[in-house]
């Protein structure tokens, strides 16, 4: 296995810069693994492919205003922080740019949303990690939400008029630095119609972190150190998912983050309650134990997410569908179109 196995060419014009309105008007590619067939629909029609008794599993993590700007107190160097995970009160693991210029002991004055670095909070660098990772203590953590901005992915260059559009309509538990984007296609109206059809809902939490932004650089993807993400799966959700499978119905994971959590929480084909850090790296060869169907967006080349869907549907089939999506003008990445894989 090598990283080039998961590469493909995508001209910039295919990268969606703004979301479709309404949310469920995005396009939906339907993939059938059994016979490698493909259909083309709109997301609102996903209801036609789900049956009474199936359970949709949603990641209810909410994106936090994790992007902070500041200025180094001695040199005046402008610094950007991306909060990754909280380690203690006021102390966070962060991704810092420019990382080479920020070292242990540096103090940075955090800027307000107008860019003025006198907002009443400072950041002190406590530890230095690899690739721009720094452990940072913020002097007044209560101001983080007020001073931070919701971080859009680096490939989106158009300002978002309404920040809430980068949240799912069911987002609840704060903690992600990027949205679980497969869920962005659901509307309250569609959710209501799904419930009326007898489709069950289960909610888990997996806070999306660094690997959403970090490319795989290892020649062999198996050598890539995947970043841990915090997740929770309640006893009630475990019971519902186990009962779904017992009844011969399908567990439909909304998003790759949901897949990682429910697969990590499964032992001997039984889903167990889970609270802790998820470091499961799903590559081709992985035996999926509970995931019957995946709803997911189109992913970046050489990404861990592309590897996960390749493990589920087959690398050659996925890459072929991506080429077909390009030929038909599908929109890619966070604000792009969607696929459901059976």
TAMO-V249574 format. One record per pair of residues at least 24 apart in sequence whose C-alpha atoms are under 8 Angstrom apart, sorted by the first residue. I is the first residue (numbers start at 1). GAP is how many residues later the second one is. Records with the same first field share a line. If there is no record, write none. Layout:
BEGIN
I = GAP / GAP
END
This chain:
BEGIN
1 = 219 / 220 / 221
2 = 217 / 218 / 219
3 = 213 / 214 / 215 / 216 / 217 / 218 / 299
4 = 215 / 298
6 = 295 / 296 / 297 / 300 / 301 / 309
7 = 294 / 295
8 = 293 / 311
9 = 292
14 = 312 / 315 / 316 / 317 / 318
15 = 140 / 141 / 316 / 317 / 318 / 321
16 = 140 / 315 / 316 / 317 / 318 / 319 / 320
17 = 139 / 140 / 141 / 318
18 = 140 / 142 / 317
19 = 146 / 316 / 317
20 = 315 / 316
22 = 165
23 = 161 / 162 / 163 / 164
24 = 161 / 162 / 163 / 166
25 = 160
26 = 159 / 310 / 311 / 312
27 = 303 / 310 / 311
28 = 309 / 310 / 311 / 312
29 = 309 / 310 / 311
30 = 309 / 310 / 311 / 312
31 = 308 / 309 / 310 / 311
32 = 309 / 310
33 = 280 / 308 / 309
36 = 281
38 = 283
43 = 142 / 295
44 = 146
47 = 146 / 147
50 = 149
51 = 146 / 147 / 148
52 = 145 / 146 / 147 / 148
53 = 145 / 146 / 147 / 191 / 196 / 197
54 = 144 / 145 / 146 / 190 / 195 / 196 / 197 / 198
55 = 144 / 145 / 146 / 147 / 186 / 189 / 194 / 195 / 196 / 197
56 = 143 / 144 / 145 / 146 / 195 / 196 / 197 / 198
57 = 144 / 145 / 146 / 147 / 194 / 195 / 196 / 197 / 201
58 = 125 / 143 / 144 / 145 / 146 / 195 / 196 / 197 / 200
59 = 112 / 121 / 124 / 144 / 145 / 146 / 147 / 195 / 196 / 198 / 199
60 = 108 / 110 / 111 / 112 / 113 / 143 / 144 / 145 / 146
61 = 110 / 111 / 112 / 113 / 114 / 115 / 118 / 119 / 144 / 145 / 146 / 147
62 = 105 / 106 / 109 / 110 / 111 / 112 / 113 / 114 / 117 / 145
63 = 87 / 103 / 104 / 111 / 112 / 113 / 114 / 115 / 116
64 = 81 / 85 / 86 / 110 / 111 / 112 / 113
65 = 79 / 80 / 82 / 83 / 84 / 85 / 86 / 112
66 = 82 / 83 / 84 / 85 / 111
67 = 81 / 82 / 83 / 84
68 = 42 / 43 / 79 / 80 / 81
69 = 41 / 42 / 43 / 46 / 79
70 = 38 / 39 / 40 / 41 / 45 / 47
71 = 37 / 38 / 39 / 40 / 46
72 = 34 / 35 / 36 / 37
73 = 33 / 34 / 35 / 36
79 = 29
82 = 69 / 95
83 = 94
84 = 92 / 93 / 125 / 126
85 = 90 / 124
89 = 52
90 = 47 / 48 / 49 / 50 / 51
91 = 44 / 45 / 46 / 47
92 = 43 / 44 / 45
93 = 40 / 41 / 42 / 43
94 = 39 / 40 / 41 / 42
95 = 37 / 38 / 39
96 = 36 / 37 / 38
97 = 35
98 = 34
99 = 32 / 33 / 34
100 = 32
103 = 24 / 25
104 = 24
111 = 36
112 = 35
113 = 34 / 35 / 36
119 = 28
150 = 27
151 = 26 / 27
152 = 26
153 = 25 / 60 / 181
173 = 32
174 = 33
175 = 32 / 33
176 = 30 / 31 / 32 / 33
177 = 30 / 31 / 32 / 33
178 = 30 / 31 / 34
179 = 29
180 = 28 / 75 / 77
181 = 74 / 115 / 116 / 153 / 154
182 = 72 / 73 / 113 / 114 / 115 / 156
183 = 71 / 72
184 = 151
202 = 35 / 38 / 39
203 = 30 / 34
204 = 27 / 28 / 29 / 30 / 33 / 54
205 = 26 / 27 / 28 / 53
206 = 24 / 25 / 26 / 51 / 52 / 55
207 = 24
208 = 49
211 = 93
215 = 87 / 88 / 89
216 = 86 / 87 / 88
222 = 61
226 = 53 / 54 / 55
227 = 52
228 = 49 / 50 / 51
229 = 48 / 49 / 50
230 = 45 / 46 / 47 / 48
231 = 30 / 43 / 44 / 45 / 46 / 47
232 = 29 / 41 / 42 / 43 / 44
233 = 28 / 29 / 32 / 39 / 40 / 41 / 42
234 = 39 / 40
235 = 37 / 38
237 = 36
238 = 33 / 34 / 35
239 = 32
241 = 30
242 = 28 / 29
245 = 45
250 = 41 / 42 / 43
251 = 39 / 40 / 41 / 42
252 = 39 / 40 / 41 / 42 / 43
253 = 38 / 39 / 40 / 41 / 42
254 = 40 / 41 / 42
255 = 39 / 40 / 41 / 42
256 = 38 / 40 / 49 / 52 / 53
259 = 32 / 35
262 = 28 / 29
263 = 25 / 26 / 27 / 28
266 = 24
282 = 25 / 26 / 29
283 = 24 / 25 / 27 / 28
284 = 24 / 26 / 27 / 28 / 30 / 31
285 = 26
286 = 25
288 = 24
292 = 50
293 = 47 / 48 / 49
294 = 46 / 47 / 48
295 = 43 / 44 / 45 / 46
296 = 42 / 43 / 44
297 = 35 / 36 / 37 / 39 / 40 / 41 / 42
298 = 24 / 34 / 35 / 38 / 39 / 40 / 41
299 = 33 / 34
300 = 33
313 = 28
END
